[in-house]
Structure formats: structure tokens, C-alpha cells
Amino acid sequence: MIVGIIGSNDRAAAIGRLLARRHTLSFSDPSDPERAKQLAAAIGSPATVAAPYEQVMRSDVVILALAWRDVDRALAAAGPFDGKIVVDATNADRATAVTSSELIARKINENHVVKAFNMLPPDTLLRDAEQGIALYYCGDERHDKAVAADLIRDAGYAPIDLGQLRNGREIEPGGPRFGAEIPADQAA
């Protein structure tokens, strides 16, 4: 599977390192293209760099892993997502009436948004892979959630479905599961 990662921060790097074992990766970052190039080079083959709009066209799934302040610029640079599955690994830096993922779904006018990979800090993501830890996710479309669950498994975690996208509040900052390192056999 070709996984496009928009972002080059520590979260993007952690997700990329975890998924590079099983997927072809493409990085882009309209806020810092040079850092995206450095990240792809550090991960090595099969990681490449592309302009955001090219990345969306070529990728099977797109992961947003960037600072909340950069989301609007990244979405504008990426152009239409045309039914692509978008995994939102962002965390809003301010309180919102709806989840960050619901806001992103509205901005790109798509139903194919799944919240995942945002609840643990990047260093914890890397440290806890293959340790039987639960990673929660949620979304509104069954197929999209199945793809996200496969990515979570490929990253070395046990995927736990929280249901609809609006339930993402539970794994966002201030939510009861945000930052929680929960063994999969104890997750509910």
C-alpha cells in the first residue's frame, strides 16, 4: 500500500518509521518541504517525497501528521482528496465544538476520515510498538476504519474501534484515553 504522510514533525517521523517496514511511504510538508526531504532520506527506501497534491493522487491512504496550525495550508496544498481515506493524526491546539477530525472532514468535504495515531506521544509510539498496547481509532465508514485498523496493526499496535468519528474526543487532548498506554487485553 502507498501511504502518503503530510507532515514532517516527530509524529510523522514516528508513524513513518513504524509503517516503513510494510508500506511504501511518500512524505510532503507544505510548511517545511526541506524537512520532509530529510525525513524521507532518514527513513530510506521505500520513502519518497512529493508535492502534496501529487502525493494525494498517488497514495492509497493519506495520513495528516502535522501541527494543527499547519492543517489549513496542508489541505489547500493537497487539493481535492476525491474519496481517499484520510487518517487524522492531528490534535487541535484549542477547544473546538466538534473533534479535530470532524473539522477536517468538513474542510475537505469528505466522509472518509478516520482518527488514529494521535493519542500517544511520538516517542511512546516508537517505544511501545510490538508491546501489546491498544491504539484507539474511530470513523464513520466501515471500509475506511478497516484500512486504518490494518495500518495500526502494521505499526505494531492492537487496534480498538471507538465507533463513529465524533467519538474521537475520547482520544484527543483532555479525553479519557489520550496519552493512555493501555494493554490491549484491558482495553474497552
Rosetta blueprint (number, residue, H / E / L):
1 M L
2 I E
3 V E
4 G E
5 I E
6 I E
7 G L
8 S L
9 N L
10 D H
11 R H
12 A H
13 A H
14 A H
15 I H
16 G H
17 R H
18 L H
19 L H
20 A L
21 R L
22 R L
23 H L
24 T E
25 L E
26 S E
27 F E
28 S E
29 D L
30 P L
31 S L
32 D L
33 P H
34 E H
35 R H
36 A H
37 K H
38 Q H
39 L H
40 A H
41 A H
42 A H
43 I H
44 G L
45 S L
46 P L
47 A E
48 T E
49 V E
50 A L
51 A L
52 P H
53 Y H
54 E H
55 Q H
56 V H
57 M H
58 R H
59 S L
60 D L
61 V E
62 V E
63 I E
64 L E
65 A L
66 L L
67 A L
68 W H
69 R H
70 D H
71 V H
72 D H
73 R H
74 A H
75 L H
76 A H
77 A H
78 A H
79 G L
80 P L
81 F L
82 D L
83 G L
84 K L
85 I E
86 V E
87 V E
88 D E
89 A L
90 T L
91 N L
92 A L
93 D L
94 R L
95 A L
96 T L
97 A L
98 V L
99 T L
100 S H
101 S H
102 E H
103 L H
104 I H
105 A H
106 R H
107 K H
108 I H
109 N L
110 E L
111 N L
112 H L
113 V E
114 V E
115 K E
116 A L
117 F L
118 N L
119 M L
120 L L
121 P L
122 P H
123 D H
124 T H
125 L H
126 L H
127 R H
128 D H
129 A L
130 E L
131 Q L
132 G L
133 I E
134 A E
135 L E
136 Y E
137 Y E
138 C E
139 G E
140 D L
141 E L
142 R H
143 H H
144 D H
145 K H
146 A H
147 V H
148 A H
149 A H
150 D H
151 L H
152 I H
153 R H
154 D H
155 A L
156 G L
157 Y L
158 A E
159 P E
160 I E
161 D E
162 L L
163 G L
164 Q L
165 L H
166 R H
167 N H
168 G H
169 R H
170 E H
171 I H
172 E L
173 P L
174 G L
175 G L
176 P L
177 R L
178 F L
179 G L
180 A L
181 E L
182 I L
183 P E
184 A H
185 D H
186 Q H
187 A L
188 A L
